[in-house]
Amino acid sequence: MKWAFIIDKDEFVRLSLNKILKKYGFYVEEIEDFSQLEKRKKEIERGMILADVEIDVLEKGFSLLKKWNNRFILMTPLVTDETTLRLKKMGIDRIIKKPVDPRLLKKVIREISFPDDAKAPSFRKGGEGSHFIQKGGDVT
């Protein structure tokens, strides 16, 4: 089974994502900060991380993030060219503007490579593309 870890201060966002991700076939766990991820390495290897955290927090947790950046989706209410460039330098390519559009989230999840022995999320259609960065509602 695939895991999804959600880091977000907003309870409504966590509940909404929890519901969406469970519908997609994920085991979902809400965590408070990156330090809790270190204990969950096995599950992360079979899943992904969705987080709304400050860039400074990402930079502090860079060593952890570097290990899992291919399984990391950043959610943020503000996406600027400067922010995008800074995040790309950190290896973060999957950025979704909040509020999260479930259809875009599904598209982004399809791009994550999960281990063969983990059960795939249940999606109806396949998707193509590489990395997704949402700017003002557009996907690039």
C-alpha positions as CSV (number, residue, x, y, z in Angstrom):
1,M,0.0,0.0,0.0
2,K,1.2,3.5,-0.7
3,W,1.6,6.1,2.0
4,A,0.9,9.8,2.0
5,F,2.2,12.1,4.7
6,I,0.6,15.5,5.1
7,I,2.3,18.4,6.8
8,D,0.0,21.5,7.0
9,K,-1.1,23.8,9.9
10,D,-4.6,24.2,8.5
11,E,-6.9,21.4,9.8
12,F,-9.4,21.9,7.0
13,V,-6.6,21.4,4.4
14,R,-5.4,18.3,6.2
15,L,-8.9,16.8,6.4
16,S,-9.6,17.6,2.8
17,L,-6.4,16.0,1.6
18,N,-6.8,13.1,3.8
19,K,-10.2,12.3,2.3
20,I,-9.0,12.8,-1.3
21,L,-5.8,10.7,-0.8
22,K,-7.7,7.9,0.9
23,K,-10.1,7.9,-2.1
24,Y,-7.0,7.5,-4.3
25,G,-6.0,4.4,-2.3
26,F,-3.3,5.8,0.0
27,Y,-2.8,5.2,3.7
28,V,-2.7,8.8,5.0
29,E,-0.9,10.2,8.1
30,E,-0.9,13.7,9.2
31,I,2.4,14.8,10.8
32,E,3.6,17.9,12.5
33,D,7.1,18.5,11.1
34,F,9.9,17.0,9.1
35,S,11.6,15.5,12.1
36,Q,8.8,12.9,12.3
37,L,9.6,11.7,8.8
38,E,13.0,10.4,9.8
39,K,11.3,7.6,11.7
40,R,9.1,6.7,8.7
41,K,11.7,6.0,6.0
42,K,10.2,2.7,5.0
43,E,6.7,4.2,4.5
44,I,8.1,7.2,2.6
45,E,10.0,4.9,0.2
46,R,6.5,3.5,-0.6
47,G,4.7,6.8,-0.7
48,M,5.0,10.6,-0.8
49,I,5.0,13.8,1.3
50,L,2.6,16.7,0.8
51,A,3.6,19.8,2.8
52,D,2.9,23.4,3.2
53,V,5.9,24.7,5.0
54,E,8.1,27.8,4.9
55,I,11.1,27.8,2.6
56,D,13.3,28.4,5.7
57,V,12.0,25.2,7.2
58,L,12.7,23.3,3.9
59,E,16.3,24.6,3.9
60,K,16.8,23.4,7.5
61,G,15.4,20.0,6.6
62,F,17.3,20.0,3.4
63,S,19.3,16.7,4.1
64,L,16.0,14.9,4.7
65,L,14.3,16.5,1.8
66,K,17.2,15.7,-0.6
67,K,16.6,12.0,0.0
68,W,12.9,12.3,-0.7
69,N,12.6,15.2,-3.2
70,N,11.3,12.8,-5.9
71,R,8.4,12.0,-3.5
72,F,7.8,15.5,-2.3
73,I,4.9,17.9,-3.3
74,L,5.0,21.4,-1.9
75,M,1.7,23.2,-1.4
76,T,1.8,26.9,-1.1
77,P,-0.6,29.9,-1.4
78,L,2.0,32.0,-3.1
79,V,4.0,30.9,-6.1
80,T,6.3,33.5,-7.6
81,D,9.2,33.2,-10.1
82,E,11.7,33.9,-7.3
83,T,10.2,31.3,-5.0
84,T,10.0,28.8,-7.8
85,L,13.7,29.3,-8.7
86,R,14.7,29.0,-5.1
87,L,12.8,25.8,-4.7
88,K,14.1,24.3,-7.9
89,K,17.7,24.9,-6.6
90,M,16.7,22.8,-3.6
91,G,15.5,20.1,-6.0
92,I,11.8,20.7,-5.4
93,D,10.0,20.4,-8.8
94,R,6.4,19.6,-7.7
95,I,4.7,22.8,-6.5
96,I,1.0,23.2,-6.2
97,K,-0.8,26.5,-5.5
98,K,-3.3,26.4,-2.7
99,P,-6.2,25.8,-2.5
100,V,-5.2,22.4,-4.0
101,D,-7.2,21.4,-7.0
102,P,-7.8,17.6,-6.7
103,R,-7.5,17.1,-10.4
104,L,-4.1,18.7,-10.5
105,L,-3.0,16.8,-7.4
106,K,-4.0,13.5,-9.2
107,K,-1.9,14.6,-12.2
108,V,1.1,15.3,-10.0
109,I,0.8,12.0,-8.1
110,R,0.8,10.1,-11.4
111,E,4.3,11.5,-12.0
112,I,5.8,10.0,-8.8
113,S,7.6,6.7,-9.3
114,F,6.4,4.3,-6.6
115,P,8.1,0.9,-6.0
116,D,6.8,-2.0,-8.0
117,D,5.8,-3.9,-4.8
118,A,3.6,-1.1,-3.6
119,K,0.0,-1.2,-4.7
120,A,-0.6,1.6,-7.2
121,P,-3.1,4.4,-6.4
122,S,-6.4,3.8,-8.1
123,F,-6.8,6.4,-10.9
124,R,-9.1,6.1,-13.9
125,K,-6.9,7.7,-16.5
126,G,-3.2,7.7,-17.2
127,G,-1.2,11.0,-17.3
128,E,1.9,12.3,-19.0
129,G,4.3,15.1,-18.3
130,S,7.3,15.6,-16.0
131,H,7.1,18.2,-13.3
132,F,4.3,20.5,-12.3
133,I,4.4,24.0,-11.0
134,Q,1.2,25.9,-10.7
135,K,1.3,29.6,-11.1
136,G,-1.9,31.5,-10.7
137,G,-4.0,28.5,-11.7
138,D,-2.0,27.5,-14.7
139,V,0.0,24.3,-15.0
140,T,3.4,24.5,-16.6
